[in-house]
């Protein structure tokens, strides 16, 4: 079984907003990540989804896997990811605030590719303290009811 640690190169296709991680060697499998884009910022949530494909070609858009092709095996951050017969995948996974790297590993037809896809997860907004909206005695003026005489 061949194994290569691929350097990740990021490419973009402007109008389509398509980004993918391509290994630095000419044999597949090729891992294409369409969402979230490489280097993008995603809102704070405990998890996000990743959408892409594993193919035999680095062409964009990549052709689906031939029907007779074996199904690729994919993990993201060590979690197994279901890959559909076309090579496409959609997976929901936990993330943490700050710089977050998705580590992808795909195996297909005896070859393995590793890729890294980095994004930035926004930090959560601080929660207001329980006393943030209290009125402090002596800080409200006038201190008693007032009336206006005509």
WOWOQUI-V287623 format. One record per backbone hydrogen bond with DSSP energy under -1.0 kcal/mol. NH is the residue of the N-H (numbers start at 0). CO is the residue of the C=O. If there is no record, write none. Layout:
BEGIN
{{NH & CO} {NH & CO}}
END
This chain:
BEGIN
{{1 & 109} {3 & 111} {8 & 21} {10 & 19} {12 & 17} {15 & 12} {16 & 12} {17 & 12} {21 & 8} {29 & 54} {31 & 52} {33 & 50} {34 & 50} {38 & 117} {39 & 36} {41 & 119} {47 & 92} {49 & 90} {50 & 34} {51 & 88} {52 & 31} {53 & 86} {54 & 29} {64 & 85} {68 & 65} {72 & 106} {74 & 104} {75 & 78} {76 & 102} {78 & 75} {80 & 73} {83 & 87} {86 & 83} {88 & 51} {90 & 49} {92 & 47} {94 & 45} {97 & 120} {99 & 118} {101 & 116} {103 & 114} {104 & 74} {105 & 112} {106 & 72} {107 & 110} {110 & 107} {112 & 105} {114 & 103} {116 & 101} {118 & 99} {119 & 39} {120 & 97} {121 & 41} {131 & 128} {133 & 130} {138 & 135}}
END
